[in-house]
């Protein structure tokens, strides 16, 4: 098994497989990786547990769309910046602050 966090088969990541809702790319902030490794949401909140209904950030009322050349999604519950560290992927598992969109 290749580790998606460190690009090799480390013992830690084999014991903690990458969740299917989280992917690591070249621009993924290290803080997101560290938070997921610790069992939390990429932005640092605990995950909504249990994620029975498979809620995601995409179905949360706190997600806003920002257009700045490209389209980015941000969570108003977390600190908003113009940088990638506060970008949200709509497929991410919901955090404990998740509330259903009206």
C-alpha positions in Angstrom: 0.0 0.0 0.0 1.4 3.4 -1.0 0.9 6.1 1.5 -0.9 9.2 0.1 0.6 11.4 2.9 4.3 10.7 2.4 4.5 8.8 -1.0 5.9 5.5 0.5 4.6 2.6 2.5 5.0 4.0 6.0 3.7 2.0 9.0 1.7 4.9 10.3 -0.3 5.5 7.2 -0.9 1.7 6.7 -2.4 1.7 10.2 -4.3 4.9 9.4 -5.5 4.5 5.8 -6.4 7.7 3.9 -10.2 8.3 4.1 -11.9 8.0 0.7 -13.2 11.6 1.0 -9.7 13.1 1.3 -7.1 13.3 -1.5 -3.6 14.8 -1.3 -2.4 16.8 -4.2 0.7 18.9 -4.9 -1.0 22.0 -3.4 -2.7 20.3 -0.4 -1.7 22.4 2.7 0.3 20.5 5.2 -2.1 21.6 7.9 -4.9 19.7 6.2 -2.8 16.6 6.0 -1.8 16.8 9.7 -5.5 17.4 10.7 -6.7 14.3 8.8 -3.8 12.2 10.1 -5.0 13.1 13.6 -8.5 11.9 12.8 -10.1 15.3 12.3 -11.5 17.5 9.5 -8.9 19.1 7.2 -9.7 22.6 8.6 -9.1 21.4 12.2 -12.5 20.7 13.7 -13.5 17.2 14.9 -15.4 15.1 12.4 -19.1 14.8 12.8 -19.4 11.4 14.4 -20.8 9.1 13.4 -21.1 10.3 9.8 -24.2 8.1 9.5 -25.9 10.0 6.7 -22.7 10.7 4.9 -23.0 14.4 5.3 -20.3 16.4 3.5 -19.2 20.0 3.4 -21.1 20.3 0.2 -24.4 19.9 2.0 -23.5 22.4 4.8 -25.2 25.8 5.2 -21.8 27.4 6.2 -20.1 26.8 2.8 -19.8 29.9 0.5 -18.6 30.2 -3.0 -15.9 32.8 -3.7 -14.9 33.8 -7.2 -11.4 35.2 -7.5 -10.3 34.3 -11.0 -11.3 30.7 -10.1 -14.1 29.4 -7.9 -13.2 28.5 -4.4 -15.4 27.2 -1.5 -14.9 28.5 2.0 -16.4 27.8 5.4 -17.7 30.8 7.2 -17.3 29.0 10.6 -13.6 28.8 10.1 -11.2 31.7 9.6 -11.6 33.0 6.0 -8.5 33.9 4.1 -7.8 34.3 0.4 -5.3 31.4 0.6 -5.5 27.7 0.0 -5.3 26.8 3.7 -9.0 27.7 4.1 -10.3 26.2 0.8 -12.9 23.5 1.3 -13.6 20.5 -0.9 -17.3 19.9 -1.2 -16.8 16.1 -0.9 -15.0 16.3 2.5 -16.8 14.6 5.4 -18.7 17.0 7.6 -17.3 18.4 10.8 -19.1 18.8 14.1 -20.2 22.3 13.1 -22.1 21.0 10.1 -25.7 22.2 9.7 -28.0 21.2 6.8 -28.6 23.8 4.0 -32.0 25.2 4.1 
